[in-house]
């Protein structure tokens, strides 16, 4: 989980990191981008969510 402060809105939003990002890849104060992600899928449905990707990290 990553906590991201939305400065203009003055709130903190929690979300999952993109797959492949480890705790060691994160630091307090770094910027992150929100990207689409898949929470779960089966044969009929894909449930989507958002993921946080630290700026400059591919994933």
PQR file with spaces between the fields and no chain letter, atoms N, CA, C, O and H, PARSE charges and radii, in Angstrom:
ATOM       1  N    UNK     1       0.844   -1.175    0.000 -0.4000 1.5000
ATOM       2  CA   UNK     1       0.000    0.000    0.000 -0.0000 2.0000
ATOM       3  C    UNK     1       0.889    1.238    0.000  0.5500 1.7000
ATOM       4  O    UNK     1       1.951    1.276    0.621 -0.5500 1.4000
ATOM       5  N    UNK     2       0.415    2.237   -0.714 -0.4000 1.5000
ATOM       6  CA   UNK     2       1.106    3.514   -0.771 -0.0000 2.0000
ATOM       7  C    UNK     2       0.108    4.596   -0.356  0.5500 1.7000
ATOM       8  O    UNK     2      -1.042    4.593   -0.794 -0.5500 1.4000
ATOM       9  H    UNK     2      -0.448    2.207   -1.218  0.4000 1.0000
ATOM      10  N    UNK     3       0.558    5.509    0.484 -0.4000 1.5000
ATOM      11  CA   UNK     3      -0.244    6.677    0.854 -0.0000 2.0000
ATOM      12  C    UNK     3       0.290    7.857    0.068  0.5500 1.7000
ATOM      13  O    UNK     3       1.477    8.176    0.145 -0.5500 1.4000
ATOM      14  H    UNK     3       1.493    5.511    0.840  0.4000 1.0000
ATOM      15  N    UNK     4      -0.590    8.510   -0.695 -0.4000 1.5000
ATOM      16  CA   UNK     4      -0.196    9.642   -1.525 -0.0000 2.0000
ATOM      17  C    UNK     4      -0.986   10.866   -1.078  0.5500 1.7000
ATOM      18  O    UNK     4      -2.214   10.829   -0.999 -0.5500 1.4000
ATOM      19  H    UNK     4      -1.554    8.250   -0.757  0.4000 1.0000
ATOM      20  N    UNK     5      -0.275   11.941   -0.790 -0.4000 1.5000
ATOM      21  CA   UNK     5      -0.932   13.183   -0.423 -0.0000 2.0000
ATOM      22  C    UNK     5      -1.265   13.968   -1.686  0.5500 1.7000
ATOM      23  O    UNK     5      -0.385   14.274   -2.491 -0.5500 1.4000
ATOM      24  H    UNK     5       0.723   11.971   -0.854  0.4000 1.0000
ATOM      25  N    UNK     6      -2.547   14.289   -1.847 -0.4000 1.5000
ATOM      26  CA   UNK     6      -2.987   15.151   -2.936 -0.0000 2.0000
ATOM      27  C    UNK     6      -2.989   16.571   -2.378  0.5500 1.7000
ATOM      28  O    UNK     6      -3.919   16.981   -1.683 -0.5500 1.4000
ATOM      29  H    UNK     6      -3.262   14.041   -1.193  0.4000 1.0000
ATOM      30  N    UNK     7      -1.942   17.300   -2.692 -0.4000 1.5000
ATOM      31  CA   UNK     7      -1.692   18.582   -2.054 -0.0000 2.0000
ATOM      32  C    UNK     7      -2.829   19.586   -2.267  0.5500 1.7000
ATOM      33  O    UNK     7      -3.286   20.212   -1.310 -0.5500 1.4000
ATOM      34  H    UNK     7      -1.186   16.966   -3.256  0.4000 1.0000
ATOM      35  N    UNK     8      -3.281   19.742   -3.496 -0.4000 1.5000
ATOM      36  CA   UNK     8      -4.325   20.732   -3.779 -0.0000 2.0000
ATOM      37  C    UNK     8      -5.628   20.391   -3.058  0.5500 1.7000
ATOM      38  O    UNK     8      -6.332   21.284   -2.587 -0.5500 1.4000
ATOM      39  H    UNK     8      -2.909   19.233   -4.273  0.4000 1.0000
ATOM      40  N    UNK     9      -5.950   19.090   -2.972 -0.4000 1.5000
ATOM      41  CA   UNK     9      -7.192   18.647   -2.335 -0.0000 2.0000
ATOM      42  C    UNK     9      -7.049   18.511   -0.825  0.5500 1.7000
ATOM      43  O    UNK     9      -8.044   18.415   -0.108 -0.5500 1.4000
ATOM      44  H    UNK     9      -5.378   18.364   -3.354  0.4000 1.0000
ATOM      45  N    UNK    10      -5.809   18.503   -0.345 -0.4000 1.5000
ATOM      46  CA   UNK    10      -5.493   18.374    1.080 -0.0000 2.0000
ATOM      47  C    UNK    10      -6.030   17.083    1.677  0.5500 1.7000
ATOM      48  O    UNK    10      -6.576   17.076    2.780 -0.5500 1.4000
ATOM      49  H    UNK    10      -5.000   18.581   -0.928  0.4000 1.0000
ATOM      50  N    UNK    11      -5.866   15.972    0.923 -0.4000 1.5000
ATOM      51  CA   UNK    11      -6.262   14.653    1.427 -0.0000 2.0000
ATOM      52  C    UNK    11      -5.147   13.654    1.131  0.5500 1.7000
ATOM      53  O    UNK    11      -4.281   13.896    0.290 -0.5500 1.4000
ATOM      54  H    UNK    11      -5.423   15.978    0.027  0.4000 1.0000
ATOM      55  N    UNK    12      -5.187   12.536    1.835 -0.4000 1.5000
ATOM      56  CA   UNK    12      -4.264   11.430    1.595 -0.0000 2.0000
ATOM      57  C    UNK    12      -5.080   10.259    1.053  0.5500 1.7000
ATOM      58  O    UNK    12      -6.104    9.889    1.627 -0.5500 1.4000
ATOM      59  H    UNK    12      -5.890   12.339    2.518  0.4000 1.0000
ATOM      60  N    UNK    13      -4.620    9.681   -0.055 -0.4000 1.5000
ATOM      61  CA   UNK    13      -5.313    8.574   -0.705 -0.0000 2.0000
ATOM      62  C    UNK    13      -4.429    7.330   -0.618  0.5500 1.7000
ATOM      63  O    UNK    13      -3.235    7.395   -0.909 -0.5500 1.4000
ATOM      64  H    UNK    13      -3.788    9.982   -0.521  0.4000 1.0000
ATOM      65  N    UNK    14      -5.008    6.214   -0.224 -0.4000 1.5000
ATOM      66  CA   UNK    14      -4.285    4.947   -0.174 -0.0000 2.0000
ATOM      67  C    UNK    14      -4.566    4.137   -1.422  0.5500 1.7000
ATOM      68  O    UNK    14      -5.664    4.201   -1.976 -0.5500 1.4000
ATOM      69  H    UNK    14      -5.978    6.162    0.012  0.4000 1.0000
ATOM      70  N    UNK    15      -3.585    3.380   -1.863 -0.4000 1.5000
ATOM      71  CA   UNK    15      -3.778    2.504   -3.007 -0.0000 2.0000
ATOM      72  C    UNK    15      -2.616    1.533   -3.129  0.5500 1.7000
ATOM      73  O    UNK    15      -1.599    1.667   -2.449 -0.5500 1.4000
ATOM      74  H    UNK    15      -2.693    3.328   -1.413  0.4000 1.0000
ATOM      75  N    UNK    16      -2.781    0.571   -3.991 -0.4000 1.5000
ATOM      76  CA   UNK    16      -1.736   -0.418   -4.228 -0.0000 2.0000
ATOM      77  C    UNK    16      -0.667    0.169   -5.138  0.5500 1.7000
ATOM      78  O    UNK    16      -0.954    0.990   -6.008 -0.5500 1.4000
ATOM      79  H    UNK    16      -3.607    0.461   -4.544  0.4000 1.0000
ATOM      80  N    UNK    17       0.552   -0.261   -4.925 -0.4000 1.5000
ATOM      81  CA   UNK    17       1.630    0.065   -5.855 -0.0000 2.0000
ATOM      82  C    UNK    17       1.466   -0.807   -7.095  0.5500 1.7000
ATOM      83  O    UNK    17       0.837   -1.864   -7.040 -0.5500 1.4000
ATOM      84  H    UNK    17       0.785   -0.929   -4.218  0.4000 1.0000
ATOM      85  N    UNK    18       2.034   -0.359   -8.210 -0.4000 1.5000
ATOM      86  CA   UNK    18       2.012   -1.201   -9.401 -0.0000 2.0000
ATOM      87  C    UNK    18       2.774   -2.481   -9.100  0.5500 1.7000
ATOM      88  O    UNK    18       3.703   -2.466   -8.292 -0.5500 1.4000
ATOM      89  H    UNK    18       2.545    0.500   -8.254  0.4000 1.0000
ATOM      90  N    UNK    19       2.400   -3.584   -9.730 -0.4000 1.5000
ATOM      91  CA   UNK    19       3.139   -4.834   -9.522 -0.0000 2.0000
ATOM      92  C    UNK    19       4.626   -4.635   -9.812  0.5500 1.7000
ATOM      93  O    UNK    19       5.008   -3.983  -10.784 -0.5500 1.4000
ATOM      94  H    UNK    19       1.645   -3.595  -10.386  0.4000 1.0000
ATOM      95  N    UNK    20       5.443   -5.209   -8.951 -0.4000 1.5000
ATOM      96  CA   UNK    20       6.888   -5.128   -9.129 -0.0000 2.0000
ATOM      97  C    UNK    20       7.564   -4.052   -8.307  0.5500 1.7000
ATOM      98  O    UNK    20       8.791   -4.041   -8.204 -0.5500 1.4000
ATOM      99  H    UNK    20       5.133   -5.739   -8.162  0.4000 1.0000
ATOM     100  N    UNK    21       6.788   -3.137   -7.711 -0.4000 1.5000
ATOM     101  CA   UNK    21       7.375   -2.103   -6.852 -0.0000 2.0000
ATOM     102  C    UNK    21       7.429   -2.651   -5.431  0.5500 1.7000
ATOM     103  O    UNK    21       6.414   -3.078   -4.881 -0.5500 1.4000
ATOM     104  H    UNK    21       5.791   -3.147   -7.794  0.4000 1.0000
ATOM     105  N    UNK    22       8.622   -2.635   -4.845 -0.4000 1.5000
ATOM     106  CA   UNK    22       8.823   -3.142   -3.488 -0.0000 2.0000
ATOM     107  C    UNK    22       8.965   -1.977   -2.516  0.5500 1.7000
ATOM     108  O    UNK    22       9.200   -0.840   -2.925 -0.5500 1.4000
ATOM     109  H    UNK    22       9.447   -2.288   -5.293  0.4000 1.0000
ATOM     110  N    UNK    23       8.821   -2.266   -1.245 -0.4000 1.5000
ATOM     111  CA   UNK    23       8.978   -1.246   -0.210 -0.0000 2.0000
ATOM     112  C    UNK    23      10.330   -0.554   -0.349  0.5500 1.7000
ATOM     113  O    UNK    23      10.430    0.656   -0.145 -0.5500 1.4000
ATOM     114  H    UNK    23       8.629   -3.190   -0.913  0.4000 1.0000
ATOM     115  N    UNK    24      11.358   -1.301   -0.691 -0.4000 1.5000
ATOM     116  CA   UNK    24      12.706   -0.734   -0.841 -0.0000 2.0000
ATOM     117  C    UNK    24      12.779    0.288   -1.979  0.5500 1.7000
ATOM     118  O    UNK    24      13.701    1.102   -2.018 -0.5500 1.4000
ATOM     119  H    UNK    24      11.277   -2.284   -0.856  0.4000 1.0000
ATOM     120  N    UNK    25      11.817    0.253   -2.903 -0.4000 1.5000
ATOM     121  CA   UNK    25      11.787    1.193   -4.028 -0.0000 2.0000
ATOM     122  C    UNK    25      11.142    2.531   -3.652  0.5500 1.7000
ATOM     123  O    UNK    25      11.163    3.473   -4.445 -0.5500 1.4000
ATOM     124  H    UNK    25      11.067   -0.408   -2.872  0.4000 1.0000
ATOM     125  N    UNK    26      10.577    2.618   -2.458 -0.4000 1.5000
ATOM     126  CA   UNK    26       9.802    3.783   -2.054 -0.0000 2.0000
ATOM     127  C    UNK    26      10.541    4.624   -1.020  0.5500 1.7000
ATOM     128  O    UNK    26      11.339    4.109   -0.236 -0.5500 1.4000
ATOM     129  H    UNK    26      10.561    1.853   -1.813  0.4000 1.0000
ATOM     130  N    UNK    27      10.263    5.917   -1.032 -0.4000 1.5000
ATOM     131  CA   UNK    27      10.823    6.825   -0.039 -0.0000 2.0000
ATOM     132  C    UNK    27       9.794    7.911    0.262  0.5500 1.7000
ATOM     133  O    UNK    27       9.032    8.315   -0.616 -0.5500 1.4000
ATOM     134  H    UNK    27       9.615    6.335   -1.669  0.4000 1.0000
ATOM     135  N    UNK    28       9.779    8.370    1.486 -0.4000 1.5000
ATOM     136  CA   UNK    28       8.875    9.449    1.876 -0.0000 2.0000
ATOM     137  C    UNK    28       9.199   10.680    1.039  0.5500 1.7000
ATOM     138  O    UNK    28      10.363   11.052    0.892 -0.5500 1.4000
ATOM     139  H    UNK    28      10.398    8.041    2.199  0.4000 1.0000
ATOM     140  N    UNK    29       8.174   11.301    0.496 -0.4000 1.5000
ATOM     141  CA   UNK    29       8.338   12.522   -0.267 -0.0000 2.0000
ATOM     142  C    UNK    29       8.472   12.346   -1.760  0.5500 1.7000
ATOM     143  O    UNK    29       8.454   13.329   -2.501 -0.5500 1.4000
ATOM     144  H    UNK    29       7.228   10.998    0.615  0.4000 1.0000
ATOM     145  N    UNK    30       8.607   11.099   -2.227 -0.4000 1.5000
ATOM     146  CA   UNK    30       8.730   10.911   -3.672 -0.0000 2.0000
ATOM     147  C    UNK    30       7.376   11.092   -4.342  0.5500 1.7000
ATOM     148  O    UNK    30       6.334   10.866   -3.728 -0.5500 1.4000
ATOM     149  H    UNK    30       8.622   10.300   -1.625  0.4000 1.0000
ATOM     150  N    UNK    31       7.399   11.497   -5.597 -0.4000 1.5000
ATOM     151  CA   UNK    31       6.165   11.694   -6.354 -0.0000 2.0000
ATOM     152  C    UNK    31       5.701   10.376   -6.955  0.5500 1.7000
ATOM     153  O    UNK    31       6.500    9.472   -7.202 -0.5500 1.4000
ATOM     154  H    UNK    31       8.246   11.680   -6.097  0.4000 1.0000
ATOM     155  N    UNK    32       4.385   10.284   -7.186 -0.4000 1.5000
ATOM     156  CA   UNK    32       3.807    9.077   -7.771 -0.0000 2.0000
ATOM     157  C    UNK    32       2.721    9.472   -8.763  0.5500 1.7000
ATOM     158  O    UNK    32       2.067   10.504   -8.617 -0.5500 1.4000
ATOM     159  H    UNK    32       3.737   11.018   -6.985  0.4000 1.0000
ATOM     160  N    UNK    33       2.547    8.629   -9.770 -0.4000 1.5000
ATOM     161  CA   UNK    33       1.495    8.799  -10.766 -0.0000 2.0000
ATOM     162  C    UNK    33       0.438    7.735  -10.533  0.5500 1.7000
ATOM     163  O    UNK    33       0.752    6.619  -10.118 -0.5500 1.4000
ATOM     164  H    UNK    33       3.079    7.791   -9.889  0.4000 1.0000
ATOM     165  N    UNK    34      -0.815    8.079  -10.800 -0.4000 1.5000
ATOM     166  CA   UNK    34      -1.886    7.099  -10.728 -0.0000 2.0000
ATOM     167  C    UNK    34      -2.040    6.478  -12.113  0.5500 1.7000
ATOM     168  O    UNK    34      -2.068    7.186  -13.119 -0.5500 1.4000
ATOM     169  H    UNK    34      -1.070    8.985  -11.137  0.4000 1.0000
ATOM     170  N    UNK    35      -2.140    5.146  -12.157 -0.4000 1.5000
ATOM     171  CA   UNK    35      -2.281    4.422  -13.418 -0.0000 2.0000
ATOM     172  C    UNK    35      -3.377    3.370  -13.252  0.5500 1.7000
ATOM     173  O    UNK    35      -3.611    2.894  -12.141 -0.5500 1.4000
ATOM     174  H    UNK    35      -2.117    4.570  -11.340  0.4000 1.0000
ATOM     175  N    UNK    36      -4.052    3.003  -14.347 -0.4000 1.5000
ATOM     176  CA   UNK    36      -5.102    1.981  -14.241 -0.0000 2.0000
ATOM     177  C    UNK    36      -4.514    0.615  -13.928  0.5500 1.7000
ATOM     178  O    UNK    36      -3.390    0.303  -14.322 -0.5500 1.4000
ATOM     179  H    UNK    36      -3.862    3.390  -15.249  0.4000 1.0000
ATOM     180  N    UNK    37      -5.286   -0.191  -13.218 -0.4000 1.5000
ATOM     181  CA   UNK    37      -4.843   -1.538  -12.889 -0.0000 2.0000
ATOM     182  C    UNK    37      -6.015   -2.491  -12.828  0.5500 1.7000
ATOM     183  O    UNK    37      -7.171   -2.072  -12.873 -0.5500 1.4000
ATOM     184  H    UNK    37      -6.199    0.063  -12.898  0.4000 1.0000
ATOM     185  N    UNK    38      -5.720   -3.755  -12.728 -0.4000 1.5000
ATOM     186  CA   UNK    38      -6.742   -4.803  -12.625 -0.0000 2.0000
ATOM     187  C    UNK    38      -6.723   -5.352  -11.209  0.5500 1.7000
ATOM     188  O    UNK    38      -5.686   -5.808  -10.728 -0.5500 1.4000
ATOM     189  H    UNK    38      -4.780   -4.096  -12.691  0.4000 1.0000
ATOM     190  N    UNK    39      -7.865   -5.307  -10.547 -0.4000 1.5000
ATOM     191  CA   UNK    39      -7.993   -5.840   -9.199 -0.0000 2.0000
ATOM     192  C    UNK    39      -8.195   -7.350   -9.240  0.5500 1.7000
ATOM     193  O    UNK    39      -7.574   -8.092   -8.480 -0.5500 1.4000
ATOM     194  H    UNK    39      -8.707   -4.936  -10.938  0.4000 1.0000
ATOM     195  N    UNK    40      -9.084   -7.800  -10.150 -0.4000 1.5000
ATOM     196  CA   UNK    40      -9.382   -9.229  -10.288 -0.0000 2.0000
ATOM     197  C    UNK    40     -10.102   -9.419  -11.621  0.5500 1.7000
ATOM     198  O    UNK    40     -10.783   -8.511  -12.099 -0.5500 1.4000
ATOM     199  H    UNK    40      -9.588   -7.197  -10.768  0.4000 1.0000
ATOM     200  N    UNK    41      -9.954  -10.573  -12.205 -0.4000 1.5000
ATOM     201  CA   UNK    41     -10.743  -10.873  -13.398 -0.0000 2.0000
ATOM     202  C    UNK    41     -11.066  -12.355  -13.455  0.5500 1.7000
ATOM     203  O    UNK    41     -10.306  -13.200  -12.982 -0.5500 1.4000
ATOM     204  H    UNK    41      -9.401  -11.311  -11.817  0.4000 1.0000
ATOM     205  N    UNK    42     -12.212  -12.644  -14.045 -0.4000 1.5000
ATOM     206  CA   UNK    42     -12.603  -14.021  -14.312 -0.0000 2.0000
ATOM     207  C    UNK    42     -13.084  -14.090  -15.759  0.5500 1.7000
ATOM     208  O    UNK    42     -12.868  -13.152  -16.526 -0.5500 1.4000
ATOM     209  H    UNK    42     -12.830  -11.957  -14.430  0.4000 1.0000
ATOM     210  N    UNK    43     -13.717  -15.165  -16.132 -0.4000 1.5000
ATOM     211  CA   UNK    43     -14.110  -15.367  -17.524 -0.0000 2.0000
ATOM     212  C    UNK    43     -15.130  -14.329  -18.019  0.5500 1.7000
ATOM     213  O    UNK    43     -15.189  -14.043  -19.215 -0.5500 1.4000
ATOM     214  H    UNK    43     -13.892  -15.927  -15.509  0.4000 1.0000
ATOM     215  N    UNK    44     -15.925  -13.771  -17.109 -0.4000 1.5000
ATOM     216  CA   UNK    44     -16.964  -12.835  -17.515 -0.0000 2.0000
ATOM     217  C    UNK    44     -16.656  -11.372  -17.207  0.5500 1.7000
ATOM     218  O    UNK    44     -17.153  -10.480  -17.895 -0.5500 1.4000
ATOM     219  H    UNK    44     -15.876  -14.004  -16.137  0.4000 1.0000
ATOM     220  N    UNK    45     -15.848  -11.117  -16.187 -0.4000 1.5000
ATOM     221  CA   UNK    45     -15.722   -9.752  -15.682 -0.0000 2.0000
ATOM     222  C    UNK    45     -14.277   -9.411  -15.342  0.5500 1.7000
ATOM     223  O    UNK    45     -13.511  -10.256  -14.880 -0.5500 1.4000
ATOM     224  H    UNK    45     -15.445  -11.842  -15.628  0.4000 1.0000
ATOM     225  N    UNK    46     -13.927   -8.154  -15.583 -0.4000 1.5000
ATOM     226  CA   UNK    46     -12.652   -7.603  -15.118 -0.0000 2.0000
ATOM     227  C    UNK    46     -12.967   -6.438  -14.197  0.5500 1.7000
ATOM     228  O    UNK    46     -13.607   -5.468  -14.604 -0.5500 1.4000
ATOM     229  H    UNK    46     -14.550   -7.467  -15.958  0.4000 1.0000
ATOM     230  N    UNK    47     -12.514   -6.537  -12.949 -0.4000 1.5000
ATOM     231  CA   UNK    47     -12.697   -5.468  -11.985 -0.0000 2.0000
ATOM     232  C    UNK    47     -11.443   -4.602  -12.004  0.5500 1.7000
ATOM     233  O    UNK    47     -10.328   -5.086  -11.808 -0.5500 1.4000
ATOM     234  H    UNK    47     -11.994   -7.324  -12.618  0.4000 1.0000
ATOM     235  N    UNK    48     -11.651   -3.317  -12.245 -0.4000 1.5000
ATOM     236  CA   UNK    48     -10.510   -2.417  -12.358 -0.0000 2.0000
ATOM     237  C    UNK    48     -10.348   -1.570  -11.099  0.5500 1.7000
ATOM     238  O    UNK    48     -11.278   -1.416  -10.308 -0.5500 1.4000
ATOM     239  H    UNK    48     -12.557   -2.924  -12.404  0.4000 1.0000
ATOM     240  N    UNK    49      -9.167   -1.037  -10.937 -0.4000 1.5000
ATOM     241  CA   UNK    49      -8.829   -0.189   -9.808 -0.0000 2.0000
ATOM     242  C    UNK    49      -7.751    0.776  -10.269  0.5500 1.7000
ATOM     243  O    UNK    49      -7.470    0.860  -11.465 -0.5500 1.4000
ATOM     244  H    UNK    49      -8.411   -1.163  -11.580  0.4000 1.0000
ATOM     245  N    UNK    50      -7.150    1.496   -9.356 -0.4000 1.5000
ATOM     246  CA   UNK    50      -5.989    2.304   -9.694 -0.0000 2.0000
ATOM     247  C    UNK    50      -4.782    1.760   -8.956  0.5500 1.7000
ATOM     248  O    UNK    50      -4.921    1.113   -7.918 -0.5500 1.4000
ATOM     249  H    UNK    50      -7.378    1.428   -8.384  0.4000 1.0000
ATOM     250  N    UNK    51      -3.620    2.017   -9.482 -0.4000 1.5000
ATOM     251  CA   UNK    51      -2.355    1.700   -8.820 -0.0000 2.0000
ATOM     252  C    UNK    51      -1.518    2.960   -8.795  0.5500 1.7000
ATOM     253  O    UNK    51      -1.670    3.831   -9.651 -0.5500 1.4000
ATOM     254  H    UNK    51      -3.508    2.542  -10.325  0.4000 1.0000
ATOM     255  N    UNK    52      -0.636    3.059   -7.819 -0.4000 1.5000
ATOM     256  CA   UNK    52       0.318    4.154   -7.760 -0.0000 2.0000
ATOM     257  C    UNK    52       1.650    3.669   -8.299  0.5500 1.7000
ATOM     258  O    UNK    52       2.132    2.599   -7.929 -0.5500 1.4000
ATOM     259  H    UNK    52      -0.513    2.351   -7.124  0.4000 1.0000
ATOM     260  N    UNK    53       2.239    4.465   -9.173 -0.4000 1.5000
ATOM     261  CA   UNK    53       3.560    4.150   -9.724 -0.0000 2.0000
ATOM     262  C    UNK    53       4.486    5.319   -9.389  0.5500 1.7000
ATOM     263  O    UNK    53       4.243    6.444   -9.823 -0.5500 1.4000
ATOM     264  H    UNK    53       1.847    5.335   -9.474  0.4000 1.0000
ATOM     265  N    UNK    54       5.551    5.059   -8.615 -0.4000 1.5000
ATOM     266  CA   UNK    54       6.496    6.138   -8.335 -0.0000 2.0000
ATOM     267  C    UNK    54       6.966    6.752   -9.663  0.5500 1.7000
ATOM     268  O    UNK    54       7.290    6.029  -10.605 -0.5500 1.4000
ATOM     269  H    UNK    54       5.748    4.144   -8.261  0.4000 1.0000
ATOM     270  N    UNK    55       6.999    8.067   -9.729 -0.4000 1.5000
ATOM     271  CA   UNK    55       7.403    8.776  -10.955 -0.0000 2.0000
ATOM     272  C    UNK    55       8.766    8.284  -11.386  0.5500 1.7000
ATOM     273  O    UNK    55       9.697    8.203  -10.585 -0.5500 1.4000
ATOM     274  H    UNK    55       6.736    8.655   -8.964  0.4000 1.0000
ATOM     275  N    UNK    56       8.873    7.953  -12.679 -0.4000 1.5000
ATOM     276  CA   UNK    56      10.131    7.482  -13.237 -0.0000 2.0000
ATOM     277  C    UNK    56      10.337    5.979  -13.173  0.5500 1.7000
ATOM     278  O    UNK    56      11.336    5.475  -13.687 -0.5500 1.4000
ATOM     279  H    UNK    56       8.117    8.019  -13.330  0.4000 1.0000
ATOM     280  N    UNK    57       9.402    5.239  -12.542 -0.4000 1.5000
ATOM     281  CA   UNK    57       9.498    3.778  -12.434 -0.0000 2.0000
ATOM     282  C    UNK    57       8.555    3.167  -13.451  0.5500 1.7000
ATOM     283  O    UNK    57       7.379    3.529  -13.499 -0.5500 1.4000
ATOM     284  H    UNK    57       8.591    5.648  -12.124  0.4000 1.0000
ATOM     285  N    UNK    58       9.044    2.257  -14.257 -0.4000 1.5000
ATOM     286  CA   UNK    58       8.174    1.565  -15.218 -0.0000 2.0000
ATOM     287  C    UNK    58       7.479    0.414  -14.503  0.5500 1.7000
ATOM     288  O    UNK    58       8.035   -0.188  -13.584 -0.5500 1.4000
ATOM     289  H    UNK    58       9.999    1.963  -14.219  0.4000 1.0000
ATOM     290  N    UNK    59       6.287    0.122  -14.926 -0.4000 1.5000
ATOM     291  CA   UNK    59       5.572   -0.989  -14.315 -0.0000 2.0000
ATOM     292  C    UNK    59       4.189   -1.102  -14.826  0.5500 1.7000
ATOM     293  O    UNK    59       3.448   -1.992  -14.409 -0.5500 1.4000
ATOM     294  H    UNK    59       5.835    0.610  -15.673  0.4000 1.0000
